Amino acid sequence: MATIDQQFVEYIVKTLVNNPDKVEIERGVDERGVLLTLTVDPEDVGRVIGKRGATAQSIRTLLRALGTKNDARYNLKIVNSDEEGGAPRPAPSYASSDDAAAPVADDTSDDNDEEEAEEENESELAEKTRAELADLDDLEI
């Protein structure tokens, strides 16, 4: 059975990705706290990480808030399941919620129209996610 922290991350990530059935979250405890390893479809890694790591950092911030409430320290590791190589490999992301933000390579080959459409879709997704999270306020975590 999944713990509340796994369910929490799973709910957030599944609303972001195109392949929610391929989202897997493993939970481990080490000397640094609780390590949640998130595995997503290679197509969805960029969506989970977000532009310049903003989405991944937001998920980690929410986890930090959950950790404050539960007296736990959470770290989120994002990996993608590379079907050709077999074994998951770490995604170009931040290793833990306490890491300093580092810029992610920017692909400047996209047209401005595509970027604007993507930002609009992200905005709509953000509004939908906020509404769904407001519904979760009733849960006892």
BANU-823243 format. One record per residue (C-alpha): residue in three letters; x, y, z; chain. Coordinates in pm, 1 decimal, padded with zeros to 6 digits. Each point is the difference from the previous one (the first is absolute). Example, Ala and Ser with C-alpha at 12.3 -4.5 7.8 and 13.67 -1.06 7.14 Angstrom:
2
[site 'ala',[01230.0,-00450.0,00780.0],'A'] [site 'ser',[00137.0,00344.0,-00066.0],'A'] 
This chain:
141
[site 'met',[00000.0,00000.0,00000.0],'A'] [site 'ala',[00128.7,00342.7,-00091.7],'A'] [site 'thr',[00068.1,00247.5,00276.2],'A'] [site 'ile',[-00156.5,00346.3,00004.2],'A'] [site 'asp',[00316.8,00160.5,-00135.5],'A'] [site 'gln',[00007.7,-00241.1,-00294.5],'A'] [site 'gln',[-00368.7,00060.0,-00068.3],'A'] [site 'phe',[00053.9,00374.4,00018.7],'A'] [site 'val',[00283.7,00005.0,-00256.0],'A'] [site 'glu',[-00177.6,-00255.0,-00218.2],'A'] [site 'tyr',[-00313.7,00213.2,-00013.9],'A'] [site 'ile',[00191.9,00313.1,-00096.8],'A'] [site 'val',[00216.6,-00169.5,-00261.9],'A'] [site 'lys',[-00282.7,-00198.4,-00160.5],'A'] [site 'thr',[-00188.2,00323.3,-00066.8],'A'] [site 'leu',[00306.6,00139.6,-00180.6],'A'] [site 'val',[00101.6,-00287.5,-00227.9],'A'] [site 'asn',[-00139.9,-00151.1,-00319.7],'A'] [site 'asn',[00066.5,-00358.1,00114.7],'A'] [site 'pro',[-00129.1,-00018.8,00359.2],'A'] [site 'asp',[00003.0,-00380.6,-00004.5],'A'] [site 'lys',[00382.5,00006.6,-00024.4],'A'] [site 'val',[00048.1,00210.2,00315.4],'A'] [site 'glu',[00168.5,-00197.4,00276.7],'A'] [site 'ile',[00112.5,00121.9,00339.9],'A'] [site 'glu',[00234.2,-00199.2,00220.8],'A'] [site 'arg',[00055.5,00097.9,00360.7],'A'] [site 'gly',[00316.3,-00056.3,00197.3],'A'] [site 'val',[00138.3,00130.0,00326.2],'A'] [site 'asp',[00366.0,00089.5,00039.2],'A'] [site 'glu',[00215.9,00218.7,00223.0],'A'] [site 'arg',[-00122.7,00313.3,-00178.3],'A'] [site 'gly',[-00369.1,-00077.0,00049.4],'A'] [site 'val',[-00265.7,-00142.8,-00229.4],'A'] [site 'leu',[00106.4,-00043.9,-00362.3],'A'] [site 'leu',[-00281.0,-00013.5,-00254.6],'A'] [site 'thr',[00120.0,-00124.5,-00339.1],'A'] [site 'leu',[-00234.3,00106.8,-00277.3],'A'] [site 'thr',[00012.4,-00194.1,-00326.6],'A'] [site 'val',[-00190.8,00133.9,-00299.4],'A'] [site 'asp',[-00018.9,-00072.2,-00370.3],'A'] [site 'pro',[00292.4,00158.5,-00190.3],'A'] [site 'glu',[-00252.4,00210.2,-00193.0],'A'] [site 'asp',[-00125.1,00153.3,00327.1],'A'] [site 'val',[00330.3,00080.4,00171.5],'A'] [site 'gly',[00007.6,00353.2,-00139.4],'A'] [site 'arg',[-00354.4,00060.5,00117.3],'A'] [site 'val',[00081.8,-00109.2,00354.5],'A'] [site 'ile',[00322.0,00201.5,00014.6],'A'] [site 'gly',[-00149.4,00306.6,-00169.3],'A'] [site 'lys',[00168.6,00299.8,-00149.2],'A'] [site 'arg',[00329.9,00059.7,00181.3],'A'] [site 'gly',[-00104.5,-00257.5,00261.7],'A'] [site 'ala',[-00288.5,00210.4,00128.4],'A'] [site 'thr',[-00256.9,-00280.9,00016.0],'A'] [site 'ala',[00235.8,-00242.1,00174.0],'A'] [site 'gln',[00095.4,00270.0,00248.9],'A'] [site 'ser',[-00367.3,00073.1,00067.0],'A'] [site 'ile',[-00069.0,-00366.8,00070.8],'A'] [site 'arg',[00296.5,-00004.6,00237.6],'A'] [site 'thr',[-00131.0,00311.6,00175.3],'A'] [site 'leu',[-00336.0,-00169.3,00052.4],'A'] [site 'leu',[00181.6,-00305.6,00135.3],'A'] [site 'arg',[00194.9,00221.2,00238.8],'A'] [site 'ala',[-00331.7,00138.4,00129.1],'A'] [site 'leu',[-00131.3,-00353.8,00045.1],'A'] [site 'gly',[00322.6,-00088.7,00181.8],'A'] [site 'thr',[-00043.8,00292.8,00235.9],'A'] [site 'lys',[-00344.2,-00126.5,00090.8],'A'] [site 'asn',[00119.3,-00360.8,00041.4],'A'] [site 'asp',[00337.3,00076.9,00165.0],'A'] [site 'ala',[00183.1,-00165.1,-00289.9],'A'] [site 'arg',[00255.1,00108.2,-00257.0],'A'] [site 'tyr',[-00087.4,-00091.2,-00357.2],'A'] [site 'asn',[00226.9,-00019.1,-00302.4],'A'] [site 'leu',[-00133.2,-00055.8,-00351.9],'A'] [site 'lys',[00207.9,-00168.5,-00266.5],'A'] [site 'ile',[-00138.9,00002.3,-00353.3],'A'] [site 'val',[00105.9,-00275.8,-00239.4],'A'] [site 'asn',[-00128.8,-00102.9,-00337.9],'A'] [site 'ser',[-00042.9,-00358.7,-00109.3],'A'] [site 'asp',[00209.0,-00021.0,-00313.9],'A'] [site 'glu',[-00163.8,-00294.2,-00171.0],'A'] [site 'glu',[00293.0,-00062.0,-00233.1],'A'] [site 'gly',[00261.3,-00011.6,00276.9],'A'] [site 'gly',[-00220.2,-00191.1,00242.8],'A'] [site 'ala',[00114.5,00160.1,00323.9],'A'] [site 'pro',[-00134.8,00335.2,00116.9],'A'] [site 'arg',[00239.5,00288.1,-00028.8],'A'] [site 'pro',[-00006.8,00323.6,00198.0],'A'] [site 'ala',[-00175.9,00283.2,-00174.6],'A'] [site 'pro',[00182.6,00332.2,-00033.7],'A'] [site 'ser',[-00157.7,00137.0,00315.0],'A'] [site 'tyr',[00084.9,00093.5,00356.5],'A'] [site 'ala',[00090.5,-00283.7,00237.0],'A'] [site 'ser',[-00176.2,00135.3,00307.9],'A'] [site 'ser',[-00222.4,00279.4,00117.0],'A'] [site 'asp',[00293.7,00174.6,00166.2],'A'] [site 'asp',[00219.2,00023.0,-00310.4],'A'] [site 'ala',[00068.9,00340.3,-00147.0],'A'] [site 'ala',[-00184.0,00076.2,-00321.1],'A'] [site 'ala',[00211.4,-00058.5,-00306.2],'A'] [site 'pro',[-00098.4,00109.7,-00348.0],'A'] [site 'val',[-00113.4,-00267.5,-00240.5],'A'] [site 'ala',[00105.5,00021.1,-00364.0],'A'] [site 'asp',[-00237.9,00219.9,-00193.2],'A'] [site 'asp',[-00112.4,-00114.8,-00345.8],'A'] [site 'thr',[-00032.7,00323.6,-00195.9],'A'] [site 'ser',[-00107.8,-00169.3,-00322.8],'A'] [site 'asp',[-00371.2,00018.8,00092.1],'A'] [site 'asp',[-00214.6,00267.5,-00159.9],'A'] [site 'asn',[-00154.3,00269.5,00218.8],'A'] [site 'asp',[-00350.1,-00118.4,-00094.2],'A'] [site 'glu',[00073.7,-00348.6,00131.7],'A'] [site 'glu',[00140.6,00143.2,00321.8],'A'] [site 'glu',[-00305.5,00219.6,00050.3],'A'] [site 'ala',[-00233.3,-00294.2,-00060.6],'A'] [site 'glu',[00200.1,-00212.4,00243.3],'A'] [site 'glu',[-00009.1,00273.8,00265.0],'A'] [site 'glu',[-00377.1,00032.3,-00047.9],'A'] [site 'asn',[-00041.9,-00378.4,00039.2],'A'] [site 'glu',[00219.8,00007.0,00311.5],'A'] [site 'ser',[-00209.9,00284.2,00138.9],'A'] [site 'glu',[-00321.7,-00195.8,-00058.4],'A'] [site 'leu',[00157.9,-00309.0,00154.5],'A'] [site 'ala',[00115.5,00205.4,00299.1],'A'] [site 'glu',[-00353.1,00132.3,00054.3],'A'] [site 'lys',[-00144.5,-00351.1,-00023.7],'A'] [site 'thr',[00260.5,-00134.6,00240.4],'A'] [site 'arg',[-00066.9,00282.0,00248.6],'A'] [site 'ala',[-00370.6,-00083.3,-00007.0],'A'] [site 'glu',[00071.7,-00370.6,00053.7],'A'] [site 'leu',[00242.7,00077.4,00282.7],'A'] [site 'ala',[-00264.0,00218.6,00162.8],'A'] [site 'asp',[-00223.2,-00307.8,00002.9],'A'] [site 'leu',[00279.2,-00188.6,00176.5],'A'] [site 'asp',[00003.7,00250.7,00286.1],'A'] [site 'asp',[-00261.9,-00214.2,00168.4],'A'] [site 'leu',[00236.6,-00298.4,00022.4],'A'] [site 'glu',[00169.4,-00066.2,00330.4],'A'] [site 'ile',[00368.6,-00037.8,-00073.2],'A'] 
